[in-house]
C-alpha cells in the first residue's frame, strides 16, 4: 500500500474512480468539478498492485470564525474501489491528510458524512444542523409555508439568473445583511459566488436574483436535475411572499407536474419544518481554534487542561487558557499543571456548543474540576454555524 498526494497534473486520473463509486453524479457535474474544483484542491490516494484504489479530496475554503478568517479544508470524495474495501485505506488517507492540515495550522476541517459512524472513530463530531422545509407547488392556506404565514408581499420585483460578473454584488449582499448572524461560515467573496453560479449551472440550475427598483432584495440557488430543489434562500424582511412566488413560477417551468412540493435546504426559520444534522468537523490545530474564540470583556479566564488526541498527537498536551481584563481575546500556551482532561472529540462538541460542560462530565476519559468548568464556561461557544457547502 502506497499513500501519497497527487500532483495537480495527475488529478484527472481520479475521475474514473469517482464515476465508479458515485455513479449518481452526472457528466455535466463532473465536467464542472474536474475543471474548476480540482485546479486548487488536494487529492490523496492509495495505490496498490499498480492501481489507484482509494482517494480522498480536500477542497480549500476560507472560513470566518468570529471576526477572523482562516483557511480550512472540506473533505469530499472519500472513495475506495469495491475489491479493496475494509483494508484500512480510508483511515490511512484521513490520518495522512489530517497531519498535512496540522502542519498548515488549520483550525478545523469539515465534511458532510455519508454515515456518522464512519467518521466518529477519527474524532469528527456534528457542529451544524441544517433547517429544511418545503414550498407547496400551489398556494395553500395550511402548512409551514403559506401566504398567511409568509411575510408581506412586495411589488415591482424583477427576476434573473446571476451572471458571473454579478458575484461581487452577491458577496456584498451577504456581508451586509446576513454575515453578522453567524459566528462560523465560509467566506462569501466574489470567487465563492462565481463558483456557486457555475456549480448550480452544472446541475441544470442557477442562482436566482430578486430585485426591486434595481436593488438586490433576495437570492437563492436552485437545481433541477431531478425535480426542483432550492438551497440557501436569503432575502430581506418582507420578501417572503416574493420568494415563494418565484419558486412556484420556477417549478412551473422546470419541475414535473408530479412534484407536489419543492424542498428548500438551509431555509429561513419561519419556513423550517425540521432540522437535520449535516456537517461534521474535527479540530486540527487546536491553538488556532482556541485563539479565534472570545470571552466577554468583563470576564477574565485562567485555567489549564490536558487534551487527548489519538490521531493528531501533537494536540495531546497540557494547555493553559487565559484572557486579560478588558479584552475579549483568548490566549493559549503550553504548561505543566493540569486541572483536568478533555478528549479532543468532547472538546469539539463543547467549543461548538453541541454539548455543555456538565453534559460531558461523566464521559469516558473526561476529568473536570469545578474551577476548570467555571473558567471554560466563560468562553463564548461557536454555536451559530452556517456551513452548507456541497463540494
C-alpha positions in Angstrom: 0.0 0.0 0.0 1.4 3.4 -1.0 -0.3 6.6 0.3 0.6 9.8 -1.5 -0.6 13.2 -2.5 -1.1 13.6 -6.3 0.5 16.3 -8.3 -2.1 18.5 -9.9 -1.3 17.1 -13.3 -2.5 13.7 -12.0 -5.9 14.8 -10.6 -7.8 13.8 -13.7 -6.8 10.2 -13.1 -9.2 10.0 -10.2 -12.3 10.8 -12.3 -12.9 7.1 -13.2 -12.9 6.2 -9.5 -15.4 8.9 -8.8 -17.6 7.7 -11.6 -17.4 4.1 -10.3 -18.2 4.9 -6.7 -20.5 7.9 -7.1 -22.4 6.8 -10.2 -25.4 9.1 -9.4 -23.3 12.2 -10.4 -23.9 13.4 -13.9 -21.3 14.0 -16.6 -22.1 17.8 -16.6 -21.4 18.0 -12.8 -18.1 16.1 -13.1 -17.1 18.2 -16.1 -17.6 21.2 -13.8 -15.9 19.6 -10.8 -12.8 18.4 -12.5 -12.4 21.6 -14.5 -13.0 24.1 -11.6 -12.5 22.4 -8.2 -9.5 20.2 -8.9 -7.5 23.2 -10.1 -6.9 24.2 -6.5 -7.7 21.2 -4.3 -5.5 18.4 -2.9 -6.1 14.7 -3.7 -4.6 11.9 -1.6 -4.7 8.4 -3.0 -3.8 4.8 -2.0 -2.1 2.8 -4.8 -1.7 -1.0 -4.7 -1.0 -3.5 -7.4 -0.1 -0.6 -9.7 -3.6 0.7 -9.5 -5.3 3.7 -7.9 -7.5 2.0 -5.3 -8.7 4.8 -3.0 -8.9 8.6 -2.8 -9.7 11.5 -0.5 -10.1 15.1 -1.8 -9.6 18.3 0.1 -11.4 21.3 -1.3 -10.0 24.6 0.1 -12.2 27.2 1.7 -11.7 30.4 3.7 -13.8 30.2 6.9 -14.7 33.0 9.2 -14.6 32.4 12.9 -15.9 35.5 14.7 -14.1 38.4 13.1 -11.1 36.4 11.9 -10.6 34.4 8.6 -8.7 31.2 8.4 -8.0 28.5 5.7 -9.9 25.3 6.0 -10.4 22.1 4.0 -13.7 20.4 3.1 -13.2 16.7 2.9 -15.0 15.1 0.0 -15.0 12.1 -2.4 -13.7 9.6 0.1 -13.9 6.5 -2.1 -12.4 3.1 -2.4 -12.9 0.5 -5.2 -15.0 -2.4 -4.0 -12.3 -5.1 -4.1 -10.1 -3.0 -1.9 -12.6 -2.1 0.9 -12.3 -2.9 4.6 -8.5 -2.9 4.4 -7.9 0.4 6.3 -7.3 2.6 3.2 -9.8 5.3 4.3 -8.1 5.5 7.7 -4.7 5.9 6.2 -5.9 8.7 3.9 -7.6 10.5 6.8 -4.6 10.3 9.0 -2.2 11.4 6.3 -4.3 14.4 5.2 -5.0 15.5 8.8 -1.3 15.5 9.5 -0.8 17.8 6.5 -3.6 20.1 7.7 -2.0 20.2 11.1 1.3 21.4 9.6 -0.6 24.1 7.8 -2.3 25.1 11.2 -5.9 24.8 10.0 -8.3 25.4 13.0 -10.6 22.6 11.8 -11.7 20.6 8.9 -15.3 19.6 7.9 -17.3 17.2 5.8 -20.8 16.0 5.0 -20.7 12.3 6.1 -22.4 9.5 4.2 -22.8 8.0 7.7 -21.8 9.4 11.1 -20.3 6.1 12.3 -17.6 6.2 9.6 -16.0 9.4 11.0 -16.7 9.2 14.7 -13.6 7.0 15.4 -11.5 9.8 13.9 -13.0 12.3 16.3 -15.3 14.1 13.9 -18.5 15.4 15.5 -21.5 17.2 14.2 -21.2 21.0 14.5 -24.1 22.1 12.2 -27.7 21.1 11.7 -29.5 22.4 8.6 -33.0 23.8 8.7 -35.1 22.2 5.9 -38.6 22.8 4.7 -40.7 22.7 1.5 -42.9 25.0 -0.5 -46.2 23.6 -1.8 -46.4 23.7 -5.5 -49.6 25.7 -5.3 -50.7 28.4 -2.9 -52.0 26.9 0.3 -53.6 28.2 3.5 -52.2 25.5 5.6 -48.7 24.0 6.2 -45.4 25.5 7.3 -45.3 27.8 4.2 -48.3 29.7 3.1 -49.4 33.1 2.0 -50.8 33.6 5.5 -47.6 32.8 7.3 -45.2 34.4 4.8 -44.0 38.0 5.3 -45.8 40.8 3.4 -45.8 40.9 -0.4 -43.6 43.2 -2.4 -44.1 44.8 -5.8 -42.1 45.6 -8.9 -39.8 42.6 -8.4 -37.6 41.7 -11.4 -36.1 38.2 -11.5 -33.0 36.9 -13.3 -30.3 34.3 -13.0 -27.0 35.7 -11.8 -24.2 36.2 -14.2 -20.5 35.7 -13.2 -19.9 39.5 -13.2 -22.7 39.9 -10.5 -20.8 37.8 -8.0 -19.3 40.8 -6.2 -22.8 42.2 -5.7 -23.9 38.9 -4.2 -20.9 38.9 -1.9 -21.7 42.5 -0.7 -25.4 41.5 -0.2 -24.4 38.6 2.1 -21.8 40.6 4.0 -24.2 43.5 4.7 -27.4 41.7 5.6 -26.6 38.1 6.7 -22.9 37.5 7.7 -23.4 39.1 11.2 -25.9 36.3 12.0 -23.2 33.6 12.0 -20.1 33.0 14.1 -18.7 30.4 11.7 -19.3 30.3 8.0 -17.4 30.1 4.8 -16.2 33.4 3.4 -18.6 34.5 0.7 -16.4 36.6 -1.6 -16.8 37.1 -5.3 -14.8 34.0 -6.2 -17.1 32.0 -3.9 -20.3 33.2 -5.7 -18.8 32.7 -9.1 -18.1 29.1 -8.2 -21.6 28.7 -6.9 -23.1 30.0 -10.2 -21.0 27.5 -12.2 -21.8 24.7 -9.8 -25.6 25.3 -10.0 -25.4 25.6 -13.7 -23.8 22.1 -13.9 -26.9 20.8 -12.1 -29.4 22.3 -14.6 -29.9 25.3 -12.2 -28.6 28.7 -11.3 -28.6 31.4 -8.7 -31.8 33.4 -8.8 -31.8 37.1 -8.1 -34.8 39.1 -6.9 -34.6 42.9 -7.5 -36.8 45.8 -6.6 -36.1 49.1 -8.3 -32.8 47.7 -9.5 -31.6 46.8 -6.0 -31.0 43.3 -4.9 -33.5 42.1 -2.3 -33.2 38.3 -2.4 -31.2 35.4 -3.8 -31.5 31.7 -3.8 -29.7 28.8 -5.5 -31.6 26.1 -7.4 -31.0 22.8 -9.2 -33.4 20.9 -11.5 -31.6 17.6 -12.3 -34.4 15.5 -10.9 -37.2 17.9 -9.8 -36.6 21.4 -8.4 -34.5 21.9 -5.3 -33.9 25.2 -3.5 -30.8 26.0 -1.5 -29.9 28.9 0.8 -32.7 31.4 0.2 -31.6 34.8 1.5 -34.0 37.7 1.3 -34.7 40.9 3.1 -37.6 41.3 5.5 -40.9 41.5 3.7 -39.8 39.5 0.7 -41.0 36.0 1.8 -44.1 36.0 -0.4 -42.0 37.1 -3.4 -39.6 34.2 -2.7 -42.4 31.7 -2.6 -44.0 33.1 -5.8 -40.6 33.0 -7.5 -40.1 29.3 -6.6 -43.6 28.3 -7.7 -43.1 30.0 -11.1 -39.7 28.3 -11.5 -41.3 25.0 -10.6 -43.9 25.5 -13.3 -41.1 25.9 -15.8 -38.6 23.4 -14.6 -40.2 20.8 -12.4 -42.5 17.9 -13.4 -46.2 18.3 -12.6 -45.9 15.3 -10.2 -43.7 17.3 -7.8 -46.3 18.5 -5.2 -43.8 20.3 -3.0 -40.4 21.9 -3.6 -37.7 21.1 -1.0 -35.8 24.0 0.5 -32.4 23.5 2.2 -30.9 26.0 4.6 -34.2 27.8 4.7 -35.3 30.7 6.9 -36.5 29.7 10.4 -40.1 30.7 9.7 -40.2 28.1 6.9 -38.3 25.3 8.6 -40.1 22.0 9.2 -37.2 20.0 10.5 -33.5 20.3 11.5 -31.1 17.7 10.0 -27.6 17.1 11.3 -25.5 17.9 8.2 -21.8 18.9 8.8 -19.2 17.1 11.0 -15.9 18.8 11.9 -12.7 17.9 13.5 -10.3 20.2 15.4 -7.0 20.1 13.6 -4.6 22.7 15.1 -6.1 23.3 18.5 -4.2 26.6 19.3 -5.6 28.3 16.2 -9.2 27.4 17.0 -8.9 28.4 20.7 -7.2 31.7 19.9 -10.0 32.5 17.4 -12.5 32.3 20.3 -13.6 35.1 22.6 -14.8 35.9 26.1 -16.8 38.9 27.4 -14.5 41.8 28.1 -15.8 41.8 31.7 -14.6 38.3 32.2 -11.1 37.0 32.9 -10.1 33.4 32.3 -7.2 31.4 33.7 -7.3 27.6 33.6 -5.3 24.6 32.3 -6.3 21.2 31.0 -4.8 18.2 29.2 -6.1 17.3 25.7 -6.1 13.7 24.5 -5.9 13.4 20.7 -5.2 9.9 19.5 -4.9 10.9 15.8 -3.1 14.3 15.9 -0.9 13.5 18.9 0.8 17.0 18.8 -2.5 18.3 20.2 -2.1 16.0 23.2 -0.5 18.5 25.6 -1.4 20.4 28.7 -2.8 23.8 27.6 -3.2 27.0 29.6 -6.0 29.3 28.5 -6.2 32.9 29.7 -7.8 36.2 28.9 -6.8 39.5 30.3 -9.1 42.1 32.0 -10.8 44.4 29.5 -10.1 42.3 26.4 -12.1 39.6 24.6 -9.3 37.5 23.0 -8.4 34.1 24.3 -4.7 33.3 24.7 -3.2 29.8 24.8 0.2 28.3 25.7 1.6 25.1 26.9 2.0 24.4 30.6 2.7 21.5 33.0 -0.1 21.8 35.6 -3.5 20.4 34.6 -6.9 20.8 36.3 -8.5 18.2 34.1 -8.5 16.1 31.0 -10.7 16.5 27.9 -10.5 14.2 24.8 -10.4 16.2 21.5 -13.8 14.9 20.3 -15.6 16.1 23.5 -13.8 19.4 23.3 -15.1 19.8 19.8 -18.7 19.4 21.0 -18.1 21.8 23.8 -16.5 24.6 21.8 -19.1 24.4 19.1 -22.0 24.4 21.6 -23.2 20.9 20.8 -22.7 19.8 24.4 -22.4 21.6 27.7 -19.6 21.0 30.2 -22.0 19.3 32.6 -23.0 17.0 29.8 -19.5 15.6 29.3 -18.5 15.2 32.9 -19.4 11.5 33.1 -18.0 10.6 29.7 -15.1 8.2 29.5 -11.7 10.0 29.6 -13.1 13.3 30.9 -11.9 14.9 34.1 -13.2 18.3 35.1 -12.5 20.2 38.2 -15.2 22.7 39.3 -12.8 25.6 38.7 -12.0 24.4 35.2 -15.6 24.0 34.3 -16.4 27.6 35.5 -13.5 29.0 33.6 -14.1 27.2 30.3 -17.8 28.2 30.5 -16.7 31.8 30.1 -15.5 31.2 26.6 -18.2 32.1 24.1 -19.2 29.0 22.2 -19.4 28.8 18.5 -23.0 27.7 18.3 -24.1 29.8 15.3 -22.7 27.8 12.5 -23.7 28.0 8.8 -22.0 25.6 6.5 -24.0 24.4 3.5 -21.2 23.5 1.2 -21.8 20.5 -1.1 -18.5 20.0 -2.8 
